[in-house]
Amino acid sequence: MAVSLASVNALDHDAFTALIGPVFEHSPWIAERTWAQRPFASRAALHEALVRTMVAAAEAAQVALIQAHPDLVGRAARAGTLTPASTKEQAGAGLGALSTVEVGLFDQYNADYRERFGFPFVICAREHKKDAILRAFPVRLRHTRTEEIATALSEIAKIAGYRLSDLVEEAPPFTS
């Protein structure tokens, strides 16, 4: 059940971090650093503030954020240890019903990607299905590490936007 934006704006630091922190995979520091910017005029304004915090962070923190994401169709997915949000997102992209050949492709692409960049491949699964994701791997493997950090952060911003939409109701328009 989504909470109102007014309720979010009224939360103390710890409660805000507990509620909003999971929007960014295992990275509550983004919510912690954004809390002081309350009140937010809209859910979009909250999202923009969170993304600004992410983008303003040092590269090491950004890479740690990317590394906090699971491999698509990886060990965590197979073991059932993904966060509920990641489980739902991967299933929605059709990643829960793959052939043995497709699982092998994901395994190889994940390994190649991690070897090249040092972090997992991140893509907004809500905007893609399995075939599009598989096509994206070889394209993104041609990127530089700098380009791929930027691409991963852009995808994380999209993921966070969807998760925030699930969590926080949009504020009703102001009427006089």
C-alpha positions as CSV (number, residue, x, y, z in Angstrom):
1,M,0.0,0.0,0.0
2,A,1.4,3.4,-1.0
3,V,1.9,6.1,1.5
4,S,1.0,9.8,1.0
5,L,3.6,12.3,0.1
6,A,2.5,14.3,3.2
7,S,3.3,11.3,5.3
8,V,6.8,11.0,3.7
9,N,7.5,14.6,4.2
10,A,6.6,14.3,7.9
11,L,8.9,11.4,8.6
12,D,12.0,11.8,10.8
13,H,15.4,10.9,9.4
14,D,15.4,7.3,10.5
15,A,11.8,6.6,9.4
16,F,12.4,8.3,6.0
17,T,15.6,6.3,5.5
18,A,13.8,3.0,6.4
19,L,10.9,3.8,4.0
20,I,12.7,5.4,1.0
21,G,16.1,3.6,1.4
22,P,15.1,0.4,-0.4
23,V,14.1,2.4,-3.5
24,F,17.9,2.1,-4.3
25,E,19.0,-1.5,-4.0
26,H,20.8,-2.0,-0.7
27,S,21.8,1.7,-0.7
28,P,20.0,3.6,2.1
29,W,22.7,6.3,2.0
30,I,20.9,8.0,-0.8
31,A,17.7,8.5,1.3
32,E,19.8,9.4,4.3
33,R,21.5,12.2,2.3
34,T,18.3,13.4,0.7
35,W,16.1,13.6,3.9
36,A,17.1,17.2,4.8
37,Q,15.7,18.5,1.5
38,R,12.1,17.8,2.7
39,P,9.4,18.8,2.1
40,F,9.0,17.6,-1.4
41,A,6.4,19.2,-3.5
42,S,5.6,16.1,-5.5
43,R,6.7,12.5,-5.9
44,A,8.6,13.6,-9.0
45,A,10.5,16.2,-6.9
46,L,11.4,13.5,-4.4
47,H,12.7,11.3,-7.2
48,E,14.7,14.2,-8.7
49,A,16.3,15.0,-5.3
50,L,17.2,11.3,-4.7
51,V,18.7,11.1,-8.2
52,R,20.7,14.3,-7.6
53,T,22.1,12.8,-4.5
54,M,23.1,9.7,-6.4
55,V,24.7,11.7,-9.2
56,A,26.5,14.0,-6.8
57,A,28.1,11.1,-4.9
58,A,31.8,10.2,-5.4
59,E,32.5,7.6,-8.1
60,A,33.3,5.0,-5.4
61,A,29.9,5.4,-3.9
62,Q,28.3,5.2,-7.3
63,V,30.1,2.1,-8.2
64,A,29.2,0.6,-4.8
65,L,25.5,1.4,-5.6
66,I,25.9,-0.4,-9.0
67,Q,27.6,-3.3,-7.2
68,A,24.6,-3.6,-4.8
69,H,22.5,-4.8,-7.7
70,P,22.1,-8.5,-8.4
71,D,23.1,-10.2,-11.7
72,L,20.1,-10.8,-13.9
73,V,19.2,-14.4,-13.7
74,G,22.1,-14.9,-11.4
75,R,22.8,-16.9,-8.2
76,A,20.6,-14.7,-6.0
77,A,17.7,-15.1,-8.4
78,R,18.1,-18.9,-8.5
79,A,18.5,-19.1,-4.8
80,G,15.4,-16.9,-4.2
81,T,17.4,-14.3,-2.2
82,L,16.6,-11.2,-4.3
83,T,14.8,-8.3,-2.8
84,P,11.0,-8.5,-3.3
85,A,11.3,-5.6,-5.8
86,S,14.1,-7.2,-7.8
87,T,12.2,-10.5,-7.9
88,K,9.1,-8.8,-9.2
89,E,11.0,-6.8,-11.8
90,Q,13.0,-9.8,-13.1
91,A,9.8,-11.9,-13.3
92,G,8.0,-9.1,-15.2
93,A,10.7,-9.0,-17.8
94,G,10.2,-12.7,-18.4
95,L,13.5,-13.7,-16.7
96,G,11.8,-16.3,-14.4
97,A,11.0,-18.7,-17.3
98,L,14.1,-19.1,-19.4
99,S,15.4,-22.1,-21.4
100,T,18.7,-23.7,-20.4
101,V,20.3,-22.0,-23.4
102,E,19.0,-18.6,-22.3
103,V,20.2,-19.1,-18.7
104,G,23.6,-20.0,-20.2
105,L,23.6,-16.8,-22.3
106,F,22.8,-14.7,-19.2
107,D,25.6,-16.5,-17.3
108,Q,28.2,-15.8,-20.0
109,Y,27.1,-12.2,-20.5
110,N,27.1,-11.5,-16.8
111,A,30.6,-13.0,-16.4
112,D,31.9,-11.0,-19.4
113,Y,30.3,-7.8,-18.2
114,R,31.6,-8.2,-14.6
115,E,35.1,-9.0,-15.9
116,R,35.1,-5.9,-18.1
117,F,33.6,-3.4,-15.8
118,G,33.9,-4.8,-12.2
119,F,30.2,-4.5,-11.5
120,P,26.9,-6.2,-12.6
121,F,24.9,-5.3,-15.7
122,V,22.0,-3.1,-14.6
123,I,19.0,-2.4,-16.8
124,C,15.5,-1.3,-15.9
125,A,13.7,-4.6,-16.3
126,R,10.3,-2.9,-16.2
127,E,11.1,-1.3,-19.5
128,H,12.6,-4.4,-21.2
129,K,11.8,-8.1,-21.9
130,K,14.4,-10.9,-21.9
131,D,15.2,-10.6,-25.7
132,A,15.8,-6.9,-25.5
133,I,18.0,-7.4,-22.4
134,L,20.0,-10.1,-24.2
135,R,20.5,-7.8,-27.1
136,A,21.7,-5.0,-24.8
137,F,24.6,-6.9,-23.4
138,P,26.8,-7.0,-26.5
139,V,26.1,-3.3,-27.2
140,R,27.0,-2.2,-23.7
141,L,30.0,-4.4,-23.5
142,R,31.5,-2.1,-26.2
143,H,31.2,0.9,-23.9
144,T,34.0,2.4,-21.8
145,R,33.9,2.0,-18.1
146,T,33.0,5.7,-17.7
147,E,30.1,5.3,-20.2
148,E,28.9,2.2,-18.5
149,I,28.9,3.8,-15.1
150,A,26.8,6.6,-16.5
151,T,24.4,4.1,-18.3
152,A,24.0,2.0,-15.1
153,L,23.2,5.1,-13.0
154,S,20.7,6.2,-15.6
155,E,19.1,2.7,-15.4
156,I,19.1,2.8,-11.6
157,A,17.3,6.2,-11.7
158,K,14.6,4.6,-13.8
159,I,14.3,1.6,-11.5
160,A,14.1,4.0,-8.5
161,G,11.4,6.0,-10.2
162,Y,9.2,2.9,-10.6
163,R,9.9,1.7,-7.1
164,L,9.0,5.2,-5.7
165,S,5.8,5.2,-7.8
166,D,4.9,1.9,-6.1
167,L,5.7,3.3,-2.6
168,V,4.5,6.9,-2.6
169,E,1.2,8.3,-3.7
170,E,1.4,11.3,-5.9
171,A,0.3,14.4,-4.1
172,P,-3.1,15.8,-5.2
173,P,-2.9,19.0,-7.2
174,F,-3.1,22.2,-5.1
175,T,-6.5,23.9,-5.3
176,S,-7.4,27.3,-4.0
